[in-house]
């Protein structure tokens, strides 16, 4: 059985789609290609079980529709699996119908947070054969392939399919039986990992992604779609993660790792991981970065993380208003953000903040409070990098449910193609669509072009690699500015 895990071309004058391993979809003018860890794990698992697997990311490769279709026809695959998200799900429905027209016998699998929230919708709008709900694409895809070949009599839970023209499912989603440690380490050649490392890779600092947990141990933020995929957090064992890092060091000579778990595991797991990094000598060979929460950190933990080789922490600021932090169930206080940034900088770690503009209950004054807090942290040197997005109510999230109930949508909630961050989806108290985008734009122009910020970063340059890294950062900022114009 020949299987293709693919990202077909999604052409748009808005830019390049940031789809893979993505929590907040955007069209980017300066493309960011994030390595899709779980689809790559699916490809590796299937390959390890004897299936012939083809990895084809037409977005990264820059293929035209004609080139992708030519490749598809030539390969004669038996099954194709596509990861989708709300703003592009209609484009993927069109792709499914087109592929089925070329080969009516091919089996098509759709996966992602949108179809997890609304699994039956895709059967009404396309000729899809299977819809995977939940984020364990690897275990579920293997189950589908084994089921098709008659190796097993039943599908894993959470899979939707058609039987005699009726949509059925294999039972309520339950990911708890999937042992993450049982998965083989990702085959980086099979999944063409090097194609995704363009943004960060510098010859002296080769870089790769890993994922220690699925997906966030907190998992309560009202706007986040990933708890839809992962209703309960699960982490790999510390030794399993350390063993993978060892392989990446020895086989690929990497110097940088970013763990893309929604939030890196905390508590005793984090402490054991840090001690393992130190004891195995990895802390002297690589620099490690991850997503993190302010309330997971303490002086003692940060001291240990610094010793273990941590370089950058990506944290959610989300809003400069406590009322908003409470309403989105963020579980932190403004004071924790301010103190946390200072504490992280005490150990010379890089602070990357993410923030969101356009909450339906926020006024222009509230939005400017967020900008003010972010600007203060950045210009004081308590934060280094800032990323701004527009709030999007993805289906399946508590925010989407509340928006429907309260009539917050600016347009029909089924206009999924407009959930792409090029406009606001929700009304606000007193801001127009243009004002919300304008504040996102201001975040980059008022902070990153500030002479104080520029001088601080020029002072940090110590090598030619630092120069190249800084220039890439400048290019990214210019791209973000264009994204919100």
DOKOL-608447 format. One record per residue (C-alpha): residue in three letters; residue number from 1; z, x, y. Coordinates in Angstrom, 1 decimal, m for minus. Layout:
N
> Ala, NUM, Z, X, Y
...
***
This chain:
485
> Unk, 1, 0.0, 0.0, 0.0
> Unk, 2, m1.1, 1.4, 3.4
> Unk, 3, 1.2, 0.6, 6.4
> Unk, 4, 0.6, 1.2, 10.1
> Unk, 5, 3.4, 1.1, 12.6
> Unk, 6, 1.5, 0.8, 15.9
> Unk, 7, 1.7, 0.3, 19.6
> Unk, 8, m1.8, m1.1, 20.6
> Unk, 9, m3.2, m0.4, 24.0
> Unk, 10, m1.7, m2.8, 26.7
> Unk, 11, m4.0, m2.2, 29.7
> Unk, 12, m2.9, m3.3, 33.1
> Unk, 13, m3.5, m2.4, 36.7
> Unk, 14, 0.3, m2.3, 37.0
> Unk, 15, 0.6, 1.0, 35.2
> Unk, 16, 1.7, 2.2, 31.8
> Unk, 17, 4.1, 0.0, 29.8
> Unk, 18, 7.5, 1.5, 29.0
> Unk, 19, 7.9, m0.3, 25.7
> Unk, 20, 9.3, 2.0, 23.1
> Unk, 21, 13.1, 2.2, 22.6
> Unk, 22, 13.4, 0.3, 25.9
> Unk, 23, 16.2, m1.9, 27.1
> Unk, 24, 14.6, m2.7, 30.5
> Unk, 25, 10.8, m3.1, 30.4
> Unk, 26, 8.7, m1.7, 33.3
> Unk, 27, 5.2, m0.8, 34.0
> Unk, 28, 5.3, 2.8, 35.2
> Unk, 29, 3.0, 4.6, 37.6
> Unk, 30, 4.4, 7.9, 36.3
> Unk, 31, 4.7, 7.2, 32.6
> Unk, 32, 7.9, 7.8, 30.7
> Unk, 33, 7.4, 8.0, 26.9
> Unk, 34, 10.7, 7.4, 25.1
> Unk, 35, 10.6, 8.3, 21.4
> Unk, 36, 11.1, 5.0, 19.4
> Unk, 37, 13.9, 6.1, 17.1
> Unk, 38, 14.2, 3.0, 14.9
> Unk, 39, 10.4, 2.4, 14.3
> Unk, 40, 10.2, 6.1, 13.6
> Unk, 41, 13.1, 5.7, 11.1
> Unk, 42, 11.1, 2.8, 9.5
> Unk, 43, 8.1, 5.0, 9.1
> Unk, 44, 10.1, 7.7, 7.5
> Unk, 45, 11.9, 5.4, 5.2
> Unk, 46, 8.7, 3.8, 4.0
> Unk, 47, 7.1, 7.2, 3.5
> Unk, 48, 10.1, 8.4, 1.5
> Unk, 49, 9.7, 5.4, m0.8
> Unk, 50, 6.1, 6.3, m1.6
> Unk, 51, 4.2, 4.1, 0.8
> Unk, 52, 1.3, 5.5, 2.8
> Unk, 53, 2.3, 5.4, 6.4
> Unk, 54, 0.2, 5.8, 9.6
> Unk, 55, 1.9, 6.2, 13.0
> Unk, 56, m0.4, 5.1, 15.8
> Unk, 57, 0.9, 4.8, 19.4
> Unk, 58, m2.2, 4.1, 21.4
> Unk, 59, m0.2, 3.9, 24.6
> Unk, 60, 1.0, 7.5, 24.4
> Unk, 61, m2.4, 8.6, 23.2
> Unk, 62, m4.1, 6.8, 26.0
> Unk, 63, m6.5, 5.0, 23.7
> Unk, 64, m8.8, 2.2, 24.9
> Unk, 65, m9.0, m1.1, 23.0
> Unk, 66, m12.3, 0.0, 21.5
> Unk, 67, m10.9, 3.3, 20.2
> Unk, 68, m7.8, 1.6, 18.7
> Unk, 69, m9.9, m1.1, 17.0
> Unk, 70, m12.3, 1.6, 15.6
> Unk, 71, m9.3, 3.4, 14.2
> Unk, 72, m7.8, 0.2, 12.7
> Unk, 73, m11.1, m0.7, 11.0
> Unk, 74, m11.6, 2.8, 9.6
> Unk, 75, m8.1, 3.0, 8.1
> Unk, 76, m8.2, m0.3, 6.3
> Unk, 77, m4.4, m0.8, 6.3
> Unk, 78, m2.7, m3.5, 4.3
> Unk, 79, 0.1, m4.2, 6.8
> Unk, 80, 0.7, m3.5, 10.5
> Unk, 81, 4.0, m3.7, 12.3
> Unk, 82, 4.3, m4.1, 16.0
> Unk, 83, 7.3, m3.8, 18.2
> Unk, 84, 7.2, m6.2, 21.2
> Unk, 85, 9.2, m7.3, 24.2
> Unk, 86, 9.2, m10.4, 26.5
> Unk, 87, 6.8, m9.2, 29.2
> Unk, 88, 4.1, m8.2, 26.7
> Unk, 89, 4.7, m10.6, 23.8
> Unk, 90, 1.7, m12.7, 24.8
> Unk, 91, m0.5, m9.6, 24.8
> Unk, 92, 0.8, m8.9, 21.3
> Unk, 93, 0.0, m12.4, 20.1
> Unk, 94, m3.6, m11.8, 21.3
> Unk, 95, m3.7, m8.5, 19.4
> Unk, 96, m2.4, m10.2, 16.2
> Unk, 97, m5.1, m12.8, 16.3
> Unk, 98, m7.8, m10.2, 17.0
> Unk, 99, m6.6, m8.0, 14.1
> Unk, 100, m6.5, m11.1, 11.8
> Unk, 101, m10.1, m12.0, 12.9
> Unk, 102, m11.2, m8.5, 11.8
> Unk, 103, m9.2, m8.5, 8.6
> Unk, 104, m7.8, m12.0, 7.5
> Unk, 105, m6.0, m10.4, 4.6
> Unk, 106, m3.9, m8.0, 6.5
> Unk, 107, m0.2, m8.7, 6.8
> Unk, 108, 1.2, m8.6, 10.4
> Unk, 109, 4.9, m8.0, 11.2
> Unk, 110, 6.4, m8.5, 14.6
> Unk, 111, 9.8, m7.1, 15.7
> Unk, 112, 11.9, m6.7, 18.8
> Unk, 113, 14.6, m8.5, 20.9
> Unk, 114, 12.3, m11.3, 22.1
> Unk, 115, 11.2, m12.4, 18.6
> Unk, 116, 14.8, m12.0, 17.5
> Unk, 117, 15.8, m14.6, 20.1
> Unk, 118, 12.8, m16.9, 19.5
> Unk, 119, 11.5, m16.1, 16.0
> Unk, 120, 9.5, m19.3, 15.4
> Unk, 121, 7.7, m19.2, 18.7
> Unk, 122, 5.4, m16.4, 17.5
> Unk, 123, 4.2, m18.4, 14.5
> Unk, 124, 3.2, m21.2, 17.0
> Unk, 125, 1.2, m18.8, 19.1
> Unk, 126, m0.3, m16.3, 16.7
> Unk, 127, m1.2, m15.7, 13.1
> Unk, 128, 1.8, m13.4, 12.5
> Unk, 129, 3.0, m13.3, 8.8
> Unk, 130, 6.5, m12.0, 9.2
> Unk, 131, 9.0, m11.8, 12.1
> Unk, 132, 11.9, m9.4, 11.8
> Unk, 133, 15.1, m10.5, 13.6
> Unk, 134, 17.8, m7.9, 14.3
> Unk, 135, 17.2, m4.2, 15.1
> Unk, 136, 17.2, m2.7, 11.7
> Unk, 137, 13.4, m2.5, 11.5
> Unk, 138, 13.6, 0.2, 8.9
> Unk, 139, 15.6, m1.7, 6.2
> Unk, 140, 13.7, m4.9, 7.0
> Unk, 141, 10.2, m3.4, 6.8
> Unk, 142, 11.0, m1.8, 3.5
> Unk, 143, 12.2, m5.1, 2.2
> Unk, 144, 9.0, m6.9, 3.3
> Unk, 145, 6.8, m4.3, 1.7
> Unk, 146, 8.8, m4.2, m1.5
> Unk, 147, 8.7, m8.1, m1.6
> Unk, 148, 4.9, m8.2, m1.1
> Unk, 149, 4.4, m5.8, m4.0
> Unk, 150, 6.8, m7.8, m6.2
> Unk, 151, 9.4, m5.0, m6.4
> Unk, 152, 12.1, m7.3, m5.3
> Unk, 153, 12.5, m11.1, m5.6
> Unk, 154, 14.0, m11.8, m2.2
> Unk, 155, 13.8, m10.6, 1.4
> Unk, 156, 16.7, m9.1, 3.4
> Unk, 157, 18.4, m11.5, 5.7
> Unk, 158, 17.0, m12.4, 9.1
> Unk, 159, 13.3, m12.3, 8.2
> Unk, 160, 11.0, m15.2, 9.1
> Unk, 161, 7.8, m16.0, 7.3
> Unk, 162, 5.3, m18.8, 6.5
> Unk, 163, 5.4, m20.6, 3.2
> Unk, 164, 2.9, m23.4, 2.6
> Unk, 165, 2.3, m23.7, 6.4
> Unk, 166, 6.1, m24.0, 7.0
> Unk, 167, 8.2, m21.4, 8.8
> Unk, 168, 11.1, m20.4, 6.7
> Unk, 169, 13.7, m17.6, 6.8
> Unk, 170, 15.6, m15.4, 4.4
> Unk, 171, 19.0, m16.5, 5.7
> Unk, 172, 21.3, m15.7, 8.7
> Unk, 173, 21.0, m12.2, 10.0
> Unk, 174, 23.6, m9.8, 8.5
> Unk, 175, 23.1, m6.1, 9.3
> Unk, 176, 26.5, m5.0, 7.9
> Unk, 177, 25.2, m4.2, 4.4
> Unk, 178, 22.7, m1.6, 5.8
> Unk, 179, 24.2, 1.8, 5.4
> Unk, 180, 22.9, 4.0, 8.3
> Unk, 181, 23.9, 7.2, 6.5
> Unk, 182, 21.6, 6.3, 3.6
> Unk, 183, 18.5, 6.6, 5.9
> Unk, 184, 16.5, 9.9, 5.7
> Unk, 185, 16.4, 12.0, 8.8
> Unk, 186, 13.3, 11.0, 10.9
> Unk, 187, 10.1, 12.8, 10.0
> Unk, 188, 9.2, 14.2, 13.4
> Unk, 189, 5.7, 15.3, 12.3
> Unk, 190, 4.8, 11.9, 10.7
> Unk, 191, 5.9, 10.1, 13.9
> Unk, 192, 4.4, 12.6, 16.3
> Unk, 193, 7.6, 13.2, 18.1
> Unk, 194, 6.3, 15.9, 20.4
> Unk, 195, 4.0, 13.3, 22.1
> Unk, 196, 7.1, 11.6, 23.6
> Unk, 197, 8.9, 14.7, 25.0
> Unk, 198, 6.6, 15.2, 27.9
> Unk, 199, 9.1, 14.1, 30.6
> Unk, 200, 11.8, 16.5, 29.7
> Unk, 201, 10.3, 19.3, 27.6
> Unk, 202, 10.2, 22.7, 29.2
> Unk, 203, 9.2, 25.7, 26.9
> Unk, 204, 12.6, 27.2, 27.3
> Unk, 205, 14.4, 23.9, 26.6
> Unk, 206, 12.6, 22.0, 23.8
> Unk, 207, 14.0, 18.5, 23.6
> Unk, 208, 14.4, 15.6, 21.1
> Unk, 209, 16.0, 12.2, 20.8
> Unk, 210, 18.5, 11.0, 18.2
> Unk, 211, 20.5, 7.8, 17.8
> Unk, 212, 24.1, 8.0, 16.5
> Unk, 213, 24.8, 4.2, 16.7
> Unk, 214, 23.2, 0.8, 16.8
> Unk, 215, 23.7, 0.0, 19.6
> Unk, 216, 26.7, m0.4, 21.9
> Unk, 217, 30.4, m0.6, 20.9
> Unk, 218, 31.1, m2.7, 23.9
> Unk, 219, 28.1, m5.0, 23.6
> Unk, 220, 29.2, m7.7, 26.1
> Unk, 221, 27.1, m7.1, 29.2
> Unk, 222, 25.5, m10.5, 30.1
> Unk, 223, 22.1, m9.1, 31.0
> Unk, 224, 21.5, m6.8, 28.0
> Unk, 225, 19.1, m7.8, 25.3
> Unk, 226, 20.1, m5.2, 22.8
> Unk, 227, 23.2, m7.1, 21.5
> Unk, 228, 20.6, m9.7, 20.4
> Unk, 229, 19.2, m7.1, 18.1
> Unk, 230, 22.6, m5.7, 17.1
> Unk, 231, 25.3, m8.4, 17.1
> Unk, 232, 27.8, m5.8, 15.8
> Unk, 233, 28.0, m2.1, 16.6
> Unk, 234, 27.6, 0.4, 13.7
> Unk, 235, 27.7, 4.2, 13.9
> Unk, 236, 26.5, 6.8, 11.5
> Unk, 237, 29.2, 9.1, 10.2
> Unk, 238, 30.0, 12.2, 12.4
> Unk, 239, 28.9, 14.6, 9.7
> Unk, 240, 25.6, 12.7, 9.2
> Unk, 241, 24.8, 13.0, 12.9
> Unk, 242, 25.8, 16.7, 12.9
> Unk, 243, 23.6, 17.4, 9.9
> Unk, 244, 20.6, 16.0, 11.7
> Unk, 245, 21.3, 18.1, 14.7
> Unk, 246, 21.5, 21.1, 12.5
> Unk, 247, 18.0, 20.3, 11.1
> Unk, 248, 16.6, 19.9, 14.6
> Unk, 249, 18.1, 23.3, 15.6
> Unk, 250, 16.9, 25.1, 12.5
> Unk, 251, 13.5, 23.5, 12.0
> Unk, 252, 12.4, 22.7, 15.6
> Unk, 253, 14.4, 25.3, 17.6
> Unk, 254, 15.5, 22.5, 20.0
> Unk, 255, 17.7, 23.3, 23.0
> Unk, 256, 18.3, 19.8, 24.3
> Unk, 257, 19.2, 16.4, 22.6
> Unk, 258, 19.5, 13.0, 24.2
> Unk, 259, 21.3, 10.4, 22.0
> Unk, 260, 19.8, 7.0, 22.9
> Unk, 261, 22.5, 4.8, 21.4
> Unk, 262, 23.3, 2.0, 24.0
> Unk, 263, 26.6, 3.7, 24.4
> Unk, 264, 27.6, 6.8, 22.5
> Unk, 265, 30.6, 6.2, 20.1
> Unk, 266, 33.9, 6.8, 21.8
> Unk, 267, 37.5, 7.3, 20.6
> Unk, 268, 38.3, 9.3, 17.5
> Unk, 269, 34.6, 9.4, 16.6
> Unk, 270, 33.7, 11.2, 19.8
> Unk, 271, 36.6, 13.7, 19.4
> Unk, 272, 35.6, 14.5, 15.8
> Unk, 273, 31.9, 14.9, 16.9
> Unk, 274, 32.9, 17.3, 19.7
> Unk, 275, 35.1, 19.4, 17.3
> Unk, 276, 32.2, 19.4, 14.8
> Unk, 277, 29.7, 20.6, 17.5
> Unk, 278, 32.1, 23.5, 18.3
> Unk, 279, 33.1, 24.4, 14.8
> Unk, 280, 29.4, 24.5, 13.6
> Unk, 281, 28.4, 26.6, 16.6
> Unk, 282, 26.0, 24.0, 17.9
> Unk, 283, 27.7, 23.8, 21.3
> Unk, 284, 26.4, 27.3, 21.9
> Unk, 285, 22.8, 26.5, 20.8
> Unk, 286, 22.0, 23.2, 22.5
> Unk, 287, 22.9, 20.9, 25.4
> Unk, 288, 23.7, 17.3, 24.6
> Unk, 289, 23.3, 14.1, 26.7
> Unk, 290, 23.9, 10.5, 26.0
> Unk, 291, 24.6, 7.0, 27.4
> Unk, 292, 28.3, 6.4, 28.1
> Unk, 293, 30.8, 4.0, 29.6
> Unk, 294, 33.3, 5.0, 32.3
> Unk, 295, 36.2, 3.5, 30.4
> Unk, 296, 35.4, 5.6, 27.3
> Unk, 297, 36.2, 8.8, 29.3
> Unk, 298, 39.4, 10.7, 30.2
> Unk, 299, 40.2, 14.2, 31.5
> Unk, 300, 41.0, 15.3, 28.0
> Unk, 301, 37.8, 13.9, 26.4
> Unk, 302, 35.6, 15.3, 29.2
> Unk, 303, 37.2, 18.8, 28.7
> Unk, 304, 36.4, 18.6, 25.0
> Unk, 305, 32.9, 17.2, 25.7
> Unk, 306, 32.1, 20.1, 28.1
> Unk, 307, 33.3, 22.6, 25.5
> Unk, 308, 31.1, 20.8, 22.9
> Unk, 309, 27.9, 21.3, 24.9
> Unk, 310, 27.5, 18.0, 26.7
> Unk, 311, 25.2, 18.3, 29.8
> Unk, 312, 24.4, 14.8, 31.1
> Unk, 313, 26.1, 11.4, 30.9
> Unk, 314, 24.1, 8.2, 31.8
> Unk, 315, 26.4, 5.4, 33.0
> Unk, 316, 26.0, 1.9, 34.3
> Unk, 317, 27.1, 1.4, 37.8
> Unk, 318, 25.2, m2.0, 37.8
> Unk, 319, 26.7, m3.3, 41.1
> Unk, 320, 28.8, m2.3, 44.0
> Unk, 321, 30.6, m5.7, 43.9
> Unk, 322, 33.6, m6.3, 41.7
> Unk, 323, 32.8, m10.0, 41.4
> Unk, 324, 29.4, m9.1, 39.9
> Unk, 325, 30.8, m6.6, 37.5
> Unk, 326, 33.2, m9.3, 36.3
> Unk, 327, 30.5, m12.0, 36.1
> Unk, 328, 28.2, m9.8, 33.9
> Unk, 329, 31.2, m8.9, 31.7
> Unk, 330, 30.9, m5.2, 32.4
> Unk, 331, 34.5, m4.6, 31.8
> Unk, 332, 35.0, m1.9, 34.4
> Unk, 333, 36.4, m1.7, 38.0
> Unk, 334, 34.7, m0.2, 41.0
> Unk, 335, 37.7, 2.2, 41.2
> Unk, 336, 36.9, 3.4, 37.6
> Unk, 337, 33.3, 4.1, 38.6
> Unk, 338, 34.4, 6.2, 41.7
> Unk, 339, 37.1, 8.0, 39.8
> Unk, 340, 35.0, 8.5, 36.7
> Unk, 341, 32.2, 10.1, 38.7
> Unk, 342, 34.6, 12.6, 40.3
> Unk, 343, 36.2, 13.3, 36.9
> Unk, 344, 32.9, 14.0, 35.2
> Unk, 345, 31.8, 16.3, 38.1
> Unk, 346, 35.1, 18.2, 37.6
> Unk, 347, 33.5, 19.5, 34.4
> Unk, 348, 30.1, 20.1, 36.0
> Unk, 349, 28.4, 17.5, 33.9
> Unk, 350, 25.3, 15.7, 35.3
> Unk, 351, 26.0, 12.0, 36.3
> Unk, 352, 23.0, 9.7, 35.9
> Unk, 353, 23.8, 6.2, 37.2
> Unk, 354, 21.8, 3.0, 36.6
> Unk, 355, 22.1, 0.0, 38.9
> Unk, 356, 20.6, m3.5, 39.1
> Unk, 357, 19.5, m5.5, 42.1
> Unk, 358, 18.7, m9.2, 42.4
> Unk, 359, 21.6, m11.0, 40.7
> Unk, 360, 21.3, m14.8, 41.4
> Unk, 361, 24.8, m15.0, 42.9
> Unk, 362, 24.4, m12.0, 45.1
> Unk, 363, 23.5, m12.1, 48.8
> Unk, 364, 21.7, m9.4, 50.8
> Unk, 365, 25.1, m8.1, 51.9
> Unk, 366, 26.2, m7.8, 48.3
> Unk, 367, 23.0, m5.9, 47.4
> Unk, 368, 23.4, m3.6, 50.3
> Unk, 369, 27.0, m2.9, 49.1
> Unk, 370, 25.5, m1.6, 45.8
> Unk, 371, 23.1, 0.6, 47.8
> Unk, 372, 26.0, 1.8, 50.0
> Unk, 373, 28.2, 2.8, 46.9
> Unk, 374, 25.3, 4.5, 45.2
> Unk, 375, 24.4, 6.4, 48.4
> Unk, 376, 28.0, 7.6, 48.9
> Unk, 377, 28.3, 8.8, 45.3
> Unk, 378, 25.0, 10.6, 45.5
> Unk, 379, 25.4, 12.3, 48.9
> Unk, 380, 29.0, 13.4, 48.1
> Unk, 381, 27.7, 15.1, 45.0
> Unk, 382, 29.7, 12.8, 42.7
> Unk, 383, 26.4, 11.7, 41.1
> Unk, 384, 23.1, 13.4, 40.6
> Unk, 385, 20.5, 10.9, 39.4
> Unk, 386, 20.0, 7.3, 40.2
> Unk, 387, 17.9, 4.7, 38.5
> Unk, 388, 17.3, 1.2, 40.0
> Unk, 389, 16.0, m1.9, 38.3
> Unk, 390, 15.6, m5.7, 39.0
> Unk, 391, 17.8, m8.0, 36.9
> Unk, 392, 15.7, m9.7, 34.2
> Unk, 393, 17.1, m12.6, 32.1
> Unk, 394, 15.6, m11.7, 28.7
> Unk, 395, 15.6, m14.6, 26.1
> Unk, 396, 18.7, m14.5, 23.9
> Unk, 397, 21.0, m13.0, 26.5
> Unk, 398, 23.9, m15.0, 28.1
> Unk, 399, 22.2, m14.5, 31.5
> Unk, 400, 19.0, m16.3, 30.3
> Unk, 401, 21.1, m19.2, 29.0
> Unk, 402, 23.0, m19.4, 32.2
> Unk, 403, 19.8, m19.2, 34.3
> Unk, 404, 18.3, m22.1, 32.4
> Unk, 405, 21.5, m24.2, 32.8
> Unk, 406, 21.9, m23.5, 36.6
> Unk, 407, 18.2, m23.7, 37.5
> Unk, 408, 18.0, m20.1, 38.7
> Unk, 409, 14.4, m19.4, 37.6
> Unk, 410, 11.8, m18.9, 40.4
> Unk, 411, 9.0, m20.1, 38.0
> Unk, 412, 8.6, m21.6, 34.5
> Unk, 413, 10.9, m19.6, 32.2
> Unk, 414, 8.0, m19.4, 29.7
> Unk, 415, 5.9, m17.2, 32.0
> Unk, 416, 7.0, m14.2, 30.1
> Unk, 417, 4.4, m11.9, 31.6
> Unk, 418, 6.2, m12.1, 34.9
> Unk, 419, 9.4, m10.6, 33.4
> Unk, 420, 8.0, m7.2, 34.1
> Unk, 421, 10.1, m6.0, 37.0
> Unk, 422, 7.2, m6.2, 39.5
> Unk, 423, 8.8, m9.3, 40.9
> Unk, 424, 12.2, m11.1, 40.7
> Unk, 425, 12.5, m13.7, 38.0
> Unk, 426, 15.7, m15.4, 39.4
> Unk, 427, 16.4, m16.8, 42.8
> Unk, 428, 19.2, m15.2, 44.9
> Unk, 429, 21.4, m16.7, 47.6
> Unk, 430, 19.4, m15.4, 50.6
> Unk, 431, 17.0, m12.8, 49.5
> Unk, 432, 13.2, m13.2, 49.0
> Unk, 433, 11.4, m11.5, 46.2
> Unk, 434, 10.1, m8.9, 48.7
> Unk, 435, 13.6, m8.1, 49.9
> Unk, 436, 14.9, m7.5, 46.4
> Unk, 437, 12.1, m5.1, 45.7
> Unk, 438, 12.5, m3.5, 49.1
> Unk, 439, 16.1, m2.7, 48.4
> Unk, 440, 15.1, m1.1, 45.0
> Unk, 441, 12.5, 0.9, 47.0
> Unk, 442, 15.2, 1.9, 49.6
> Unk, 443, 17.4, 3.3, 46.9
> Unk, 444, 14.9, 6.0, 46.2
> Unk, 445, 13.7, 6.6, 49.8
> Unk, 446, 17.2, 6.5, 51.5
> Unk, 447, 18.9, 8.7, 48.9
> Unk, 448, 16.4, 11.0, 47.2
> Unk, 449, 14.7, 11.9, 50.5
> Unk, 450, 18.0, 12.5, 52.3
> Unk, 451, 18.2, 16.1, 53.5
> Unk, 452, 21.7, 16.5, 52.2
> Unk, 453, 20.6, 15.4, 48.7
> Unk, 454, 17.6, 17.7, 48.8
> Unk, 455, 19.5, 20.8, 49.9
> Unk, 456, 22.1, 20.2, 47.2
> Unk, 457, 19.5, 20.2, 44.5
> Unk, 458, 17.6, 23.2, 46.0
> Unk, 459, 20.9, 25.1, 45.9
> Unk, 460, 21.1, 24.5, 42.1
> Unk, 461, 17.8, 26.2, 41.3
> Unk, 462, 18.4, 29.4, 39.3
> Unk, 463, 15.1, 29.9, 37.4
> Unk, 464, 11.4, 29.1, 37.3
> Unk, 465, 12.2, 26.5, 34.6
> Unk, 466, 14.6, 24.8, 37.1
> Unk, 467, 11.8, 24.7, 39.6
> Unk, 468, 9.5, 23.0, 37.1
> Unk, 469, 12.3, 20.6, 36.1
> Unk, 470, 12.9, 19.7, 39.7
> Unk, 471, 9.2, 19.1, 40.4
> Unk, 472, 9.1, 16.7, 37.5
> Unk, 473, 12.0, 14.9, 39.0
> Unk, 474, 10.2, 14.6, 42.3
> Unk, 475, 7.1, 13.3, 40.5
> Unk, 476, 9.3, 10.7, 38.8
> Unk, 477, 10.9, 9.5, 42.1
> Unk, 478, 7.4, 9.2, 43.7
> Unk, 479, 6.4, 7.1, 40.7
> Unk, 480, 9.5, 4.8, 41.0
> Unk, 481, 8.8, 4.3, 44.7
> Unk, 482, 5.3, 3.1, 43.8
> Unk, 483, 6.7, 0.9, 41.0
> Unk, 484, 8.6, m1.2, 43.5
> Unk, 485, 5.9, m1.4, 46.2
***
